[in-house]
Amino acid sequence: MPETSPAPDSYSFLGPAGTFTEAALAQVPEAAGKTWRAVSNVGEALADVVAGRSVAAMIAIENSVDGGVTATQDALANVPNLRIIGEYLVPVSFDLVARHGTTLAEVHTVNAHPVAYAQCRAWLEKAVPGHGHIPASSNVAAAAALLENGHADAAIAPPGIVKHHDLAVLATNIGDNPNAVTRFVLVASTSELPAPTGADKTSLLVELPEDHSGALLEMLEQFATRGVNLSLIQSRPIGDELGRYRFVIDADGHILDERMADALLGLRRFSPNVTFLGSYPRADKRTIEFTDRYDDGIFIEARDWLRGIIGQEPA
């Protein structure tokens, strides 16, 4: 029989069931009651969107402890025509689980997603000194692997994992930072923009035009001179040659805000390659603050003033 295609209103997320990504998707009202398609990695999630198998994909993009999720940043840089249409925050905590009968003293190898492992490493070094780490594609997959093979003695998993797999909890809340939060974004193939809310974020990928002293400062000045604050800036290698980087940027505001639009125009004149990833409401709903001289009306008045000088009617 031919393989049945997913429903056209399905949503992709990093599975299997029980992951933090699924918890993020549960925050999307439009996804309620729709088909949720569990995938193995970010690339597969984005491929679903590009191919039309899913209307959107939920992917992790940043963690408050470990920083940007590089696999997501690189995937967004290499898959064209995608837009971030929303962001969601999920508090993160971890348990250490093992097969029934295993004690903490018997744990020598731990299976875990690399990001989760980094967030629990201090605890592990104290509780399981000299342990080895086996990377997993997800926290739930790490736990499931304990029942499928004997390569690891324990796994880092999200709370509640024992509801899905017959495992024992050896320790709870093993994360090194009790306030850890992971930021997720919903990605779709669309040209439509969410309406400005006054509490928005704009995500970009920017390459420097050339490697010279002050080039990064020149890029940052495009934002600073328009009063646009940056909440994230991270470099990633482009990969075509050593020493070439792109910058992953989150800027406070919406592309339809005059100050942001003007900053992007300046940025486009400056850089040979600017990728607009989207303007969307902030998950924390924090209103963007800026001084009066960067109000929309100031930019509009300045353009009208210039039109008057060159003999054109103000807009």
N, C-alpha and C positions, 0 to 999 in steps of 0.2 A: 504494500500500500504506500502511496506517496506520503511524505511527511506533511503534517498539517501545519500551516503557517500560524504564528501567533495572531491574536486578535489585533485589529488595527488601532485599538485604544489601549494597548498594553503598555506597561512601564517596566523598564529594565533596572535592575539593581544588583549589587555585588552580593551573591548568595553564598551558601544556602539560607534557608529561613533562620531567623534569629540574630542576624548580623546588625550592627549599628546602622548600616546603610538602609536596611529594611525599616528600622525605627525612624530614620529620617523620612523615608518615603511615606510612612504612616502619617506624617504631618501635612501632606499635600491633599487638600480637600478634593481636587479634581481626580485624584487617583483612587479614591474610595469606591469600592465596588467594581473596579476594573481588574483586568488581568495583570498580575505582577510576574515578570519574567526574571528568574534568578540566573545570573551569568557568573563566569569565573574570574573576569578581570575587567579593568576599565576599558581596554581596547574593544572587547566584545560588547560592552554596554553601548559605547559610542557607535560601533558598527551597526547595532540594532537600529539606532536612530537614523543613521545615514541611509540604511536600506529600507526604512519604513516599517520594520518589524515592531517598533515601539514608537510612541509619540514623544517620549522623553526618557531620559536616563538619570538616575540619582547616583552621584559619584562623590567621594570624599576629596576635598581639595586642600584642607588646612587643618592642622591640629594645634591647640594652644600650647602644647609642650614640645612637640617635635617639628613644628613649622609646616611649610608647604609640602603637600604630597607630590613628589617629583614625577611619579608615573602619570598622575592626572595632568599636571602642568605640561609635560612633554606630549601627551596624547592630544590635548587641546591645540597645541602648536602645530600638530601634523595632520589633523583632520579638519578640512575646510568646511565652511558654511554651517557652523554650529553656534548657538547662542545660549548663554546662561540666562534663565528666565526666573530664577528664584534661589534663595539660599536658606538653609535650615541648620540649626544647632542641636547637637545631641550630647548631653553629659556622658562622660566615658568612665566606666569602672571595670575592673577585671577580676576574675576568679582563677585560681589554679585548680585544674581538674585532672583526674587520673582514672584508670581502670579500678574497679572495686577491689579492695585488698591491698592496694599500693599505699605505702606510707610516705611521708615527706622525706624521710631519711633515705628512701630507696630511689628517689628521683635524681637522675644524673643527666638526662637529656630532655629538653623542653621544646615542644612544637609551638610555634607562634607566628602570627603575621609580624613582619619586621617593625611596623610602627607600634604595634602593641608591645612587642618585646622591648623596644627602646623606652617605652613609658613605664615598664616594670623592672628594668634592669637592676636598679639599686636594691630593690626588695629581693630579687632573685640572688644577687651576689651575696647577700647576707644569709638568706634562708637556704639557698642551694649552692654553696660555694663550689667552684670548679665545674659547673654544669656546661653542657653543650647546647647549642641552639639550632633547630631545624626550621627554616622558613616555611610558612604556609601561605596559601593564597588569600585566606580570610581567617578570622578568629574562630568561626564556627567550623570551618574545614579542618583547622588544627585539632579541635576536639573530636570531630568525627574520625579523623585518621587514627586516633588511639584505638578505636574498635576495629579498624580495617587492617592495621599492621602493627608491628612491635618496634618501630623505629624510634619512638620516643616514649619516655616514661610518664610524662605529664604534658599538659597543654594550657596555654593562656586562653581564656574564653570569656565571653560576656556573661553577666549574671543571668540566671534562668536557663542556662544551657542544658541542665539536667532534665528539663521538661521535654527536650528534643532528643537527647541521647542518654543512654543508661550508664552514667558516669558518677564518680564520687567527687565531692568538693573537698580539696585539701586545705584551701585558704581562700578567704574572701577579701575584696578591696585591696589587692596587692599593687595597685598603681602607685607610683612615686609621688604623684600630685593629685590630691583629692578634688581639685577644682578643674581637672582636665576636661576640655570640650573639643569635639571635632566638628568642623564646619563642612557641610555638604552643599552641593549645588545641583539644581535640576537643569539639565541640558536638553535642548530641542533643536530641530532643524527648522528654523523660522526666521523671517525678517521683521516680524512684529515686535514692538517694544512694549514692555509693561509700562503703564502710565506712571509719571513721576509722583512720588508721595511726599517728598520733602525729607525722607529718610531712606536714601538710596545709595547704591554702590555701583561703580563702573569698573569692569575688569578688562585689562588690555595685555597684549604681548607686544613688546617694542624692541627693535634691534637698533644698536648704535650705528650711525653712518660709517664711522671709521674709528680705529683705535688710536686716539691721541689724548694728550693731557687735557683734562677738563671736559671730555665728551660726556661723561655721566652727569656732571654738573649742568651742562647745557640742556640735557634732557630733563632734568629735575626742575630747571628754571621755567620750563613750559607750564608746569603746574604751579610753582611758587608765585610767579608773577600774576597769576589769575586767582590766587587765593584758594587753590584746590589742595586739600590735605590728602596724603597717601597713607592708607592703613596697612598696605603690604607692598614691599618691593623685594624681589628675589631674583637672582641671576641663575640661568640655566644654560649649559653649553648648547650651541646650535648644532654642532656635530660635523660641520663640513671641514673645519680645520681647527687646530689648536689655538686657543686664545680668543675665539669668537663666541660671544654670549648674547642671549636675548634676556629681557627683563620681564618678569611677571609682575604686573602692577594692579593693585586695587586702589581706586581713587574715590573719595567721598563725594557723592553727587550723581546726578543723572545726565545723560548726554543731551537732554533737552533743556538743562539748565544752561543759561548763557555763558557762565564762567567755564563750565566743563566743555561746552562746544568750542569755545574760543581756545581752550587749552589743547583740545584734540586737533584743531586746525594748525596750531603752532607745532604740535608734535609731528603731524603729517608732513609739514614742510621740512622738519628737521631730520626725520628718520626715513630710510628707504623702505621700511617694512613695519607697518603698524597693524596689528590685528585687533579688531574690536570684538570682545567676547560677550559683551552685553551690559545693559544697565537694568538693575532690578532692585526690588525692595530689600533693605537690610533685615536680617532675621531678628536683630535686637530692637528694631523699630526706633533706633536713636535718631532724633532729628539732627540733620547736619547743621553745624554752626559755622558762620563766617561773618566777617566784618561788612558793614554797610557798603563800603566802596566796591564790593564784589557782587552787589545785588544785580539781578537781571536788568533792572531799569537803567543802571549805570552803563552797561554794555550797549543797550539799545540806544540810549541818548548819545553815546559816543559815535555810533554809526550814523545817526541822524545828523550830528554836527559835521561829520566828514562829508556827507552828501550835500549839505548846505554849502560847504566851501567850494566843492567842485561843480556847483550849479545844478544839482539834482534835487528833486523834491524829497523831503524826509519820508521814510517808509511809514 
